[in-house]
């Protein structure tokens, strides 16, 4: 019998290869169980959905969010996280145990504990879900909520997905002889961790910081399913999401504005960076080229507060405004233009400000690509009779195309993160075209006398989900274009 890793002849009944140290007949760790991971995500989402729902009023619902012992929800989340970590560590069978433990916590919470029903402010009444289902009738009729169905689907997928390996159909055979593979591949993850234990010990403070300040606050997404009151938030199910999607015209207006402003800004900024990079690349005088590049690059280091102040002075409709004074003097307009206060002019002004600020930063990547093009290509094309336009069309742009697509894809994942530039430039008169999702969340949270934290959390959660979809989509496109993802 030979070792599968190094093809060394093994002694009889050998358990370890004497040459490479590979365990004989060791089972392969396999691929990440994608279906099981999706099942855990679905179960986590289901824990925030209604378990029992009033059939007439959507706001009257019961779930983990208003259980009399909130610790049960944290135990459920902990079990789900442990299952996910075990899947990542390729301990698939052990993940079934923690997944079933999460299911047991759910069942015990559903049938064994009382839930708080919000009757009046600062006053709760205790109810039992099973009693509501059995005794409710008419307007007070209750039924099993769709959270139970989603939970069952998630748990089944998390358990069954351990035995289903869909990634093997997408895994490419590298056609590499096993004897040339590194011996570290044959070691378990715990062996690798112990071998590099010094680095992991150094990493512990960073992990604690990330958990406390990044992952722990993510549990606050549960408030998207509650009517938030200081010290006594109460669960309302998916009421906020139904209101958001069916009756909130301001939400849809801000969502459209977010997509429109972000995508147009992305196209204009990328196009301006490409054009200026091509122009700078044609400059022969190095000193003049570096000077121009520095000048257009400096605005990137200025904050949006400073930029908004500068443009407000330049575009001021009063006589002190440079632009309006020139337009009036030349007879182009009869009265000053309210560039940052008029709905007709705000978007165009916003795009110009973004181009002025971000174009210099974008030229760095494109100039680096242009400097890597071999001069021999231009010389050969010039000998063949190609003029400057044809050299640009057939040499420069094809060489630049991959970088343009890459930059566009990477920036597309950030289209939902639009806040500061809009916040400091918009005015109450331009809300119709300038309100985006993040400014809408801000106004719903801080700018009203009756702040609705639960609703603003729901809007923020929706924005995060859309952003996640964009990141995953851009990661897929990046793999197709660059051969590697962004995450």
C-alpha positions in Angstrom: 0.0 0.0 0.0 1.2 3.5 -0.9 0.7 6.9 0.7 -1.8 8.9 -1.3 0.2 12.1 -0.6 3.9 11.1 -1.4 3.5 7.6 -2.9 5.8 6.2 -0.3 5.5 2.4 0.3 3.8 2.0 3.7 4.4 -0.8 6.2 1.6 -3.1 7.0 -1.0 -1.7 9.5 0.7 1.7 9.4 -1.4 4.5 10.6 0.9 7.4 9.7 3.2 7.8 6.7 6.8 7.8 7.9 7.8 10.3 5.2 5.2 13.0 5.0 3.2 12.3 8.2 -0.2 11.9 6.5 -2.7 9.8 8.4 -3.5 6.7 6.5 -7.1 6.3 5.4 -7.9 9.7 6.7 -11.3 11.0 5.5 -11.2 14.1 3.4 -12.5 17.2 5.2 -14.6 18.0 2.1 -16.1 21.3 1.1 -18.0 23.9 3.0 -21.6 22.8 3.3 -23.3 25.7 1.6 -26.8 24.3 2.1 -26.3 23.9 5.8 -25.0 27.4 6.1 -28.0 28.8 4.3 -30.2 26.8 6.6 -28.6 28.4 9.7 -29.1 31.8 8.2 -32.7 31.1 7.5 -33.2 29.8 11.1 -31.6 32.9 12.5 -33.9 35.1 10.4 -36.9 33.0 11.5 -36.1 33.6 15.2 -37.1 37.3 14.6 -40.3 36.4 12.8 -43.8 35.8 14.4 -44.4 32.4 15.9 -48.0 33.2 16.7 -49.9 35.9 14.8 -53.2 37.6 15.2 -55.2 36.9 12.0 -56.7 40.4 12.0 -53.9 42.8 13.2 -50.4 42.2 12.0 -48.9 44.3 14.9 -50.2 41.7 17.5 -47.6 39.0 17.3 -45.4 36.9 19.6 -41.9 35.5 19.1 -38.5 35.3 20.8 -38.5 39.1 20.9 -41.1 39.3 23.6 -40.4 36.1 25.5 -40.6 36.3 29.3 -37.0 35.0 29.5 -35.0 36.8 26.8 -32.0 34.6 27.6 -33.5 31.9 25.5 -33.1 34.0 22.3 -29.4 34.6 23.1 -29.0 30.8 23.7 -30.6 30.1 20.3 -28.3 32.6 18.5 -25.3 31.2 20.3 -26.2 27.6 19.2 -26.6 28.8 15.6 -23.2 30.7 15.7 -21.5 27.5 17.1 -23.0 25.5 14.3 -21.7 27.9 11.7 -18.2 27.9 13.3 -18.2 24.1 13.3 -19.1 24.1 9.6 -16.3 26.4 8.8 -13.9 24.2 10.8 -15.1 21.2 8.7 -16.6 19.5 11.8 -19.9 18.9 9.9 -21.3 16.1 12.1 -20.7 18.1 15.3 -22.6 21.0 13.8 -25.7 18.8 13.7 -25.6 18.6 17.6 -25.5 22.3 18.1 -28.2 22.8 15.4 -30.5 20.3 17.2 -29.7 22.1 20.4 -30.9 25.4 18.8 -34.1 23.5 17.7 -34.6 22.3 21.2 -34.3 25.9 22.6 -36.9 27.0 20.0 -39.4 24.2 21.0 -38.9 24.9 24.7 -39.4 28.6 24.3 -42.5 28.1 22.2 -44.3 25.7 24.5 -42.7 26.1 27.9 -42.5 29.8 28.6 -44.8 32.8 28.9 -44.7 35.8 26.6 -45.2 39.5 27.3 -48.2 41.2 25.7 -48.0 45.0 25.5 -51.3 46.4 26.7 -50.5 50.0 27.9 -47.3 52.0 28.1 -45.0 50.5 30.8 -47.5 47.7 31.4 -47.2 44.1 30.2 -49.6 41.2 30.6 -48.4 37.6 30.6 -49.8 35.3 28.0 -49.2 31.7 26.9 -49.0 31.1 23.2 -50.6 27.7 23.2 -53.6 29.1 25.0 -54.0 31.9 22.4 -54.0 29.3 19.6 -56.5 27.1 21.3 -58.9 29.7 22.7 -58.7 32.6 20.3 -61.8 33.3 18.1 -63.2 36.1 15.9 -61.1 39.2 16.0 -58.9 37.7 18.7 -58.2 34.6 16.6 -54.6 33.6 16.6 -52.7 31.1 14.4 -49.3 29.7 13.9 -47.1 32.4 12.4 -44.9 31.9 9.3 -41.9 32.2 11.6 -42.5 28.6 12.7 -42.6 27.4 9.1 -39.4 29.3 8.2 -37.7 28.0 11.3 -38.6 24.4 10.4 -37.2 24.9 6.9 -34.0 26.4 8.2 -33.4 23.6 10.8 -34.1 20.9 8.2 -31.7 22.6 5.7 -29.0 23.0 8.3 -29.2 19.3 9.3 -29.7 17.8 5.8 -27.2 20.1 4.2 -24.4 18.4 6.1 -24.9 15.3 4.0 -25.3 17.2 0.7 -22.1 18.6 -0.9 -23.1 20.9 -3.8 -19.6 22.5 -4.0 -18.1 19.4 -5.4 -19.9 20.1 -8.7 -18.1 23.4 -9.0 -14.7 22.3 -7.8 -12.1 22.1 -10.6 -9.5 19.3 -10.7 -6.1 20.9 -10.7 -4.5 17.8 -12.1 -1.7 18.1 -9.6 0.2 15.0 -8.4 -0.5 14.6 -4.7 3.2 14.1 -3.9 3.8 17.7 -4.8 1.2 19.1 -2.4 2.3 20.8 0.8 2.2 18.6 3.9 0.3 21.4 5.7 -2.8 20.4 3.6 -2.8 17.0 5.4 -2.9 18.5 8.8 -6.1 19.2 10.7 -7.2 22.8 11.5 -6.5 22.3 15.2 -2.9 21.1 14.5 -2.3 24.2 12.4 -3.7 26.5 15.2 -1.5 24.8 17.8 1.5 25.1 15.6 0.9 28.9 15.1 -0.5 29.4 18.6 1.7 32.5 19.1 0.1 34.3 16.3 -3.4 33.4 17.5 -2.6 34.6 21.0 -1.6 38.0 19.5 -4.8 38.0 17.5 -7.1 37.5 20.6 -7.4 41.2 21.5 -8.4 42.0 17.9 -11.0 39.3 17.9 -12.4 40.6 21.2 -12.5 44.2 19.8 -14.3 43.0 16.6 -16.8 40.9 18.5 -17.7 43.7 20.9 -17.8 46.6 18.5 -18.9 44.9 15.2 -20.8 41.7 15.8 -22.4 42.3 19.2 -24.2 45.4 18.0 -25.6 43.4 15.1 -28.0 41.8 17.6 -29.7 45.2 17.7 -31.4 44.2 14.4 -34.0 42.6 16.5 -35.4 46.1 17.2 -36.5 46.2 13.5 -39.3 43.9 14.7 -40.3 45.9 17.7 -42.0 49.2 18.7 -39.1 50.8 20.5 -39.6 52.5 23.8 -36.8 53.3 26.1 -36.5 50.5 28.7 -39.6 48.7 27.4 -39.6 47.9 23.6 -42.3 45.5 22.6 -42.5 43.0 19.7 -44.7 43.9 16.7 -43.6 41.3 14.2 -43.1 42.4 10.6 -45.4 45.5 11.0 -42.5 47.9 10.1 -41.6 46.0 6.9 -45.3 45.9 5.8 -45.6 49.6 6.4 -42.3 50.3 4.6 -43.2 48.3 1.5 -46.8 49.2 1.2 -47.6 52.7 2.5 -44.3 54.7 2.9 -43.8 56.7 -0.2 -40.9 58.6 1.4 -39.0 55.3 1.8 -39.4 54.3 -1.9 -38.5 57.9 -3.0 -35.3 57.7 -0.9 -34.5 54.2 -2.2 -34.9 55.4 -5.9 -32.7 58.5 -5.1 -30.0 56.3 -3.5 -29.8 54.1 -6.6 -30.0 57.0 -9.1 -27.4 59.2 -7.4 -25.0 56.4 -6.6 -25.0 54.8 -10.0 -24.8 58.1 -12.0 -22.1 59.3 -9.7 -20.2 56.0 -10.2 -20.4 56.3 -14.0 -19.5 59.9 -14.1 -16.6 59.6 -11.7 -15.2 56.6 -13.5 -15.6 58.2 -16.9 -13.9 61.5 -15.8 -11.0 59.6 -14.2 -10.4 57.6 -17.4 -10.5 60.7 -19.6 -8.2 62.7 -17.3 -5.8 59.7 -17.1 -5.6 59.5 -20.9 -4.9 63.3 -21.1 -2.3 63.1 -18.4 -0.7 60.1 -20.0 -0.1 62.1 -23.2 1.7 64.9 -21.4 5.4 64.7 -22.2 6.7 67.3 -19.7 7.1 65.2 -16.4 7.2 68.3 -14.2 3.9 69.7 -15.6 2.3 66.3 -15.5 3.1 65.8 -11.8 1.9 69.3 -11.0 -1.4 68.8 -12.7 -1.9 65.4 -11.1 -1.2 66.8 -7.6 -3.7 69.6 -8.1 -6.5 67.4 -9.2 -5.7 64.9 -6.4 -5.7 67.3 -3.5 -9.6 67.6 -3.2 -9.7 64.0 -2.2 -8.2 64.8 1.2 -10.8 67.5 1.9 -13.8 66.6 4.0 -17.3 67.0 2.6 -18.1 69.7 5.2 -15.3 71.8 3.7 -16.2 71.1 0.1 -19.9 71.9 0.8 -18.8 75.2 2.4 -16.6 76.1 -0.5 -19.2 75.4 -3.1 -21.9 77.3 -1.2 -19.7 80.4 -1.3 -18.9 79.9 -5.0 -22.5 79.2 -5.9 -24.1 81.8 -3.6 -27.0 83.5 -5.3 -26.0 86.8 -3.6 -23.6 89.2 -5.4 -20.7 87.5 -3.5 -21.2 84.3 -5.4 -18.6 84.0 -8.2 -20.7 81.8 -10.6 -23.9 83.8 -10.4 -22.0 87.1 -10.7 -20.4 86.0 -13.9 -23.6 84.6 -15.3 -25.4 87.8 -14.6 -22.6 89.9 -16.0 -22.4 87.9 -19.2 -26.2 88.0 -19.6 -26.7 84.3 -19.5 -29.4 84.5 -16.8 -31.7 87.3 -15.7 -31.7 86.3 -12.0 -29.4 84.3 -9.7 -29.7 80.5 -9.8 -30.2 78.6 -6.5 -27.9 75.7 -7.3 -28.1 74.0 -3.9 -31.7 75.0 -3.1 -33.5 74.4 -6.3 -34.8 70.9 -7.2 -33.9 71.5 -10.9 -30.2 72.2 -10.3 -29.3 70.2 -7.1 -28.5 66.9 -8.8 -26.3 68.4 -11.4 -24.5 70.4 -8.8 -24.1 67.3 -6.7 -22.5 65.3 -9.5 -20.1 68.2 -10.4 -19.0 68.3 -6.7 -18.4 64.6 -6.7 -16.4 64.7 -9.9 -14.3 67.5 -8.5 -13.5 65.7 -5.3 -13.0 62.0 -6.4 -11.6 62.2 -9.9 -8.0 62.7 -8.8 -8.2 59.6 -6.6 -9.5 57.5 -9.5 -6.7 58.5 -11.9 -4.1 56.8 -9.8 -5.1 53.3 -10.8 -5.6 54.2 -14.5 -2.3 56.0 -14.8 -0.6 52.9 -13.2 -2.2 50.7 -15.9 -1.2 53.1 -18.7 2.4 53.3 -17.5 2.6 49.5 -17.8 1.7 49.4 -21.5 4.8 48.6 -23.5 6.1 51.5 -25.7 6.9 48.9 -28.4 3.2 48.6 -29.1 2.9 52.3 -29.8 6.0 52.3 -32.0 4.9 49.3 -34.0 1.5 50.8 -34.5 3.0 54.1 -35.6 5.3 52.4 -38.1 2.2 50.7 -39.5 0.6 54.1 -40.1 -1.7 54.3 -37.1 -2.4 57.8 -36.0 -2.9 59.0 -32.4 -6.7 58.2 -32.4 -6.2 54.7 -33.7 -3.4 54.0 -31.2 -5.8 55.1 -28.5 -8.6 53.0 -29.9 -6.7 49.8 -30.5 -4.0 49.8 -27.9 -4.7 52.1 -24.9 -8.4 51.4 -24.4 -8.2 47.6 -24.7 -5.3 47.6 -22.2 -7.3 49.8 -19.9 -10.6 47.9 -20.2 -9.9 45.3 -17.5 -9.0 48.0 -15.0 -12.1 50.1 -15.8 -14.3 47.0 -15.3 -12.6 46.1 -12.1 -12.9 49.6 -10.6 -16.5 49.8 -11.6 -17.4 46.5 -10.0 -15.5 47.3 -6.8 -17.3 50.6 -6.4 -20.7 49.1 -7.4 -20.7 47.3 -4.1 -20.7 50.7 -2.2 -23.7 52.3 -3.9 -25.8 52.1 -0.8 -23.3 53.9 1.4 -24.3 57.4 0.5 -24.7 59.8 3.4 -22.2 62.5 4.1 -22.0 64.1 0.6 -25.8 64.3 0.5 -26.3 65.3 4.2 -24.1 68.4 3.9 -25.3 69.6 0.5 -29.1 69.0 0.7 -31.6 71.6 1.9 -35.3 71.2 3.0 -36.3 72.4 -0.5 -34.5 69.6 -2.3 -35.7 66.6 -0.2 -37.6 65.3 -3.2 -34.4 64.6 -5.1 -31.8 64.5 -2.4 -33.3 62.2 0.3 -31.4 58.9 0.3 -31.8 55.9 2.6 -29.2 56.8 5.1 -30.4 60.4 5.4 -34.0 59.1 5.7 -32.9 56.8 8.6 -31.2 59.8 10.2 -34.2 62.0 9.9 -36.6 59.3 11.2 -34.3 58.7 14.2 -33.1 62.1 15.3 -35.0 64.9 13.5 -38.5 64.3 14.7 -40.2 64.9 18.1 -41.5 61.3 18.0 -38.5 59.3 16.9 -39.3 55.8 15.7 -36.2 53.7 16.4 -37.9 50.4 15.5 -38.9 51.7 12.0 -35.6 53.3 11.3 -33.8 50.1 12.3 -36.1 48.2 9.8 -35.1 50.6 7.0 -31.4 50.2 8.0 -31.7 46.4 8.0 -33.3 46.5 4.5 -30.4 48.7 3.3 -27.9 46.3 4.7 -29.6 43.4 3.0 -29.5 45.2 -0.4 -25.9 46.1 0.2 -25.1 42.4 1.0 -26.7 41.3 -2.3 -24.7 43.9 -4.2 -21.4 42.8 -2.5 -22.1 39.2 -3.3 -23.1 40.0 -6.9 -20.0 42.2 -7.3 -17.8 39.4 -5.8 -19.2 37.0 -8.4 -18.6 39.4 -11.3 -15.1 40.1 -9.9 -14.3 36.4 -10.1 -15.4 36.3 -13.7 -13.4 39.4 -14.7 -10.3 39.2 -12.5 -10.2 35.6 -11.6 -10.5 36.4 -7.9 -13.2 37.9 -5.7 -13.3 41.0 -3.6 -14.1 39.1 -0.4 
